[in-house]
């Protein structure tokens, strides 16, 4: 017996319930939080690559 598993693709947010809350845990807030976390990780990696120091070392010497 085969089971069908739906995998979410980029831009596929139709499986989330429609919520009109302006704040809190809703699909839009979680989507934005995830995107900002990815940008922060890329920025930290670029900082380490450009300076030759870890991000933590860079932050402790401000």
N, C-alpha and C positions, 0 to 999 in steps of 0.2 A: 504494500500500500504506500503510495507516494503522498507526502504532505507538501502542501504549497506554502512556501515561505516568501513573503514579500520583503525585498530589501529596498530601503530608501535610497533614492538617488539624489544628486545635487538638485536643489530647488523643489524637491518633492515634499511638501509640507501638508498635503491634503489629508493625511491620516490623523492629524491633530484635531482635537475638538475646537470648534470656533468659539473663541472667547473674546469678549470686548473689554476685559480688564485693562486699564491703562498702566498698571504696574504689577509687580510680583512675578510669580512663576507662571509664565505663559509661554507659548511656543516662540513668539517673536523675541522675547527677552532671552530665552535659552539659546536661540539661534544667534543673536547678536553677541551674547557672552562667549559662545564658542568661537565665533569669528575673531573677536578681540583677543581671545586667548591664543589663537593661532598667530595673529600679528605680533603679539608680545613675544612669543617663542622665537619667531623669525628675527625680530629685532634683537633679542638677546644673543642669538647665534651670530648675527652679523656683527654685533658689538665685540664678541669674543674673537671673531675672525679678523676684524679690522685693527683691534688694539693689541691682540696677543695675550690679553688677560681675561680671566673669567669675569662674568657679569657680577658676581658677588665681590670679587676683589675690586672691581671698578666702583661699585657702590660704596664700599667701605672707605675709599680714598676720596670721597667728594668733599 
